[in-house]
Each structure stands twice: as structure tokens, then as C-alpha cells.
Amino acid sequence: MRTKIKDALALGASIICIASLIFVSYIQIQTHVYKGLIWYGLLIFILAFASVIYVRKLIKNNANDDQNDDSDEQMLKLKDFNSRYLNDIWKDGFTAEKPEWTKWNAPYFNDYTAYRSFSSFKQSSITEYLLSHSCKAITINDQAIGMVSKNWIDKTTLWLEIGIVIYNPNYWHGGLGTIALEKWITDIFSEYPDLEHIGLTTWSGNVRMMHLAEKIGLKKEAQIRKVRYFQGSYYDSVKYGILRSEWKKCKNK
């Protein structure tokens, strides 16, 4: 990403310089001052050549990004939890006293517990939940890096909400959350053919989750103001959702 930004800035600077040199040359020609025009022409040629190189690099980087996205999508799988995946999640998410992910995943509840041993983690209510039908492990190359979940708000009326946590910050910002959540929504709509709506609730302090929800097509359906108090500040509860028909349109684009 940084390389692409640098190349884009360099391309923009080259184009501005070319335009400036052409303008100065035009003014000199109009005033019959020809001194330096040859050098201006040479600089314009060099900058134009550099601009072509930057354009080619940007096109190549975009193509590589698309290939990487395809590769990530092929490697990322949603699987049932087993003992090995639980061990991955314990190491990444539940050994430190204050891991980074807890600052974003509803920190106002303050209900996180660190487990010194894997055996104690396996006996916890967290493991019981991860092993339930409500959760799947997010895996990359058969290593669990996080989880997706689904929970019924009201099963009688088919009101369901989903969630996602990637525990290791090294896997943030790479689009993996997007891929995982898209797969999860598709799987849920397939599993429950009568389900018409999937919801997701977050808080206004988690800007990345709000961006992710909007990126994959979820619509903001409610914003309950100042109901999440955390570290001396009030935050909003923000609810997103998508209908089956809307999801089909998103996937067909």
C-alpha cells in the first residue's frame, strides 16, 4: 500500500511538473524568448518517460493486489472448531492480560479473562461457545486466527445477528475480515432458506467494524446514542443489517 501511494504521488508530481514546463514554454514562445526551451523539452521528455513507468507500476501493483485477494480467499476457510484450532485461539487471544482485540470487541463489558494454561481454557465457557453450532473458526493455511458467530435474538421470528473476531493483530488490515464475513453471511443464508435478514451490532468506538459492515453491503439500521460508557466517554450502539435480496444483489455485482 505504501509503495502504491508513493508511486501515485510521484506520478502526480511528474504530471504537475510537465504541465508547468509546457506552460512556461508556451509563455516564452508567445513572448519570443527561446532561451532554455531545449532544456525544457528534455525535462518534459524525461518526466513523461518517468510517468509512464509509474503508471505501469501502479497497474502491476493493482494486478498483484487482485491476485493476493484471490489467494487469500482460496486459503481462508470457515471450519468447525477442534482442539488444534482452540489452541491457536488460546495462544493468540487468551494468554495476555490485555490483548489488543479486547479494546475493540465490546470493551465496556470488561469481561475478559486470561488463561494461563490451555487445559483451563478448554474447560471455560468460551470453549463451550466456540465448539457450539453458533461458531466457526476462521482459518488460514489450516491455522485458526479468529472466529465468526451467529446468535438468535428471537428464533421464533427468525431474527439473527452475527459477529466476528480476529484475535491476532498481525492479520488485521489485510482484508481477511471482509472475506470471512462475506463467506459467513452466504453460508447462513444457505443454511436457513427462510431467513430474510442478518444483523450485526457494534459500537461507535469500533470504526473499523463499522467500515467493514458498510463495505460488504450492510446498511445502518439503528444508532442508539450514548448507551456504551467506556473510559469516561459515551459511545453509541450501532446496528447494521442486510436482507437476503440485497445480499444477492451485492454478490451479483
N, C-alpha and C positions, 0 to 999 in steps of 0.2 A: 504493500500500500504506500509506504513512504517513497519507494522508487517511482511509483506512478505519479505521485504528487510532484516530486522533483522534476520528472520529465515533462509534466504538464506545465509547470511554472517556467521551465526553460523554453518550452515551445512558445508560451505566451510572450516571454521576454524577447525571443527572436523575432516574432511577428511584429511586436511593437517597434523594435529597432529597425526592421526592414521598412515599415511604414514611415518611420521618422526620416530615414535616409532618402526614401523616394520623395517625400515631401520637400526636404531640404534641396534635393537635386532639382526638383521641379521649380522651386523658387529661384535657384541660381540660373537655371536655363532661361526663365522668364526675364531675369534681370541681366542676361548676357554675361554672367560671371561663370566661367568654365573651370576655374581652378579647383582641383580636388575631385572632379567628377569621376575620373578613372578609379580613384581610391574608393569612392562611394560605391561605384559599380562592383568593384571587387568584394567589398564588405557585404553588399547585398547578396552576391552570389554565394559567399561563404555561409552567411546566415540562412539563406534559403536551403542550402545543402544540409546544414545542421537541423533545420526544421523538418526536413524530410526524414532524417534519422530519428528524431524524437517521435514523429508520427508513427513510424514503423515500430519503434519500441513500445509505444502505447498500445498499438494494435496487437502486438505479440503478447504483452502482459495481460491484456484483456482475454486473449485466447487461452493463455495459461491459467488464468483465474477460473474460466469456464471449465477447463479440464480438471482443475483441482476440486471444483464444486461437484462435478460428476463423480470424481474419485471418492470424495467424502461421502456422497450419497450412497455409493456402492458399498463402502466399508461400514457405514453406520447401520446398525441393526437394533431393533427393539426385541428383547428376549425376556423370557421368564427368568426370575432370579434363581440362582443356585448358590451353593456355598462359596464358590470361587468369586462370583460377582459380588456377593455380600462382603467378602474380604477386601475386594477392591474399593467398595464404597466406604467400608470402615476406615481403611488407610487414608483415603482422600478426604473424607468428610467428618469423621467422628473420633479422631485421636487428639487433635489440638484443642486447647481450651477455648479459643475464639477464632475459628476458621473464617475465612473471608466470606464464604457463601452465606453465613448466618446474618451478615449485615444487610442482606437484601431480601432474604426469604422470611418475611414477616418477623423482623427482629423485635417488634413491640410485644410479642408474646413471651420472649425471654424464656423459652422452654427447652433450650439446647442442653444436651448432656454429652460430655466427653467420656469415652470408654477406653480404659487402659489396656484391655485385652479383647481379642476377637471373640473369645468364649463368652464374655459378659455382654458384648454387643449382640451375639446370636440369641441371647436369652431376653433381649429387650423387646419392648412393644414396637420399636421401629422396624426390627427384623420381621416381626409378625406381620406388620403392614406391608413391607416390601415383598414378602412371599405371598401375599394375598392376590386375588384376581384383580385388584384395583391398580396394581403397579406393573411396570415393565422396566427392565434395565436398559439404559442407553449404552450400547457397546460400540467400541471402535477397535477393529482387529481383535475381537473377542475379549476385550478388556472393558469392564464396566466403568463409565465415567460419570454416570448420573442416573436419574430416574424420571419417568413420566407417570402420572397418576390420573385416575378418574374417580369421582365420588358423586354419589347420588344426593342431590339436595332434596328431591322428592321422587322416588322411583315410581310411585303410583301415577304421577303426572308426567313422567319421563323428563325430569329436569336434572341435567347432569353438568358437572363442571370438571375441568381438567387442570393439571399443574405440571410443572417441570422444574427440576433442579439439576444443574451440572456442578458437581462438588469441587472439582479441581480448576482453579482459575486459569491454568495453562491451556484449557480447552475453551475458554471464553473468547468472544470476538471473532471466531472463525467461521460462523455460520452453522455450526453444528446444532445449536438450539433450534434454529429455523427448520433444518432438515428433520430433526427428531419430532418437533411439534406437528409439522405437516404430516409425517407418517402416522403419528398417533391419532390425529383427527380423522384421517382417512380410514384407519383401522376401526375406530369407534363407530363411525357411520356405517361401515360394512358389518360390524358385529351386531348393531342394533338397527335393523332396517326401518323400524317405526320411529326412531329418534329424529326430531326435526331441528333441534337446537343444541349447540355445545357452548358452554360458557367458560370464562376464565376470570378470576378475581385477583387483582394485585393492589398495590398501594402507590401513591403518587411519588414516594421516595425511590421507587424502583423504575427509573426512566427506561432502562434497557428492556425490561419486560414489557412495558407499555409500547415501546418501539417495535419489539418483536411481534406482539399481538397485531398491531396495525399493519406491519409488513406482510404478514401472511393472509391478511384479509379480514381479520376480526374487526367488528365495529364497536365503538364505545357505546354502551347501552345505559350506563348509570355512573355518576360520580357523587358519592356521598361525602360531603365536605367535613373536614376536621373531626374525624372519628378514630384516627390512629395517632395516639400520642406517643412520641418516641424522642428521648434525649432532649426534653424541653421544648419540642416543637410539635405542632399538629400537622398531620398529613391526611389526605383523602383516601377513601376506599374507592377503587376504580374497577368497574365491571365491563368486560368485553364479551362478545358472543358472535356466533355465526350460524346461519340456517343451512340446512342441507343443500337447498337450491343455490344459495350463494357460494357454498364451497365448491359445488360442481362447476360454477362459472369461473371461479378462481383457478381451478385445476385445468380448465379447458383453454385458458388464455395462452 
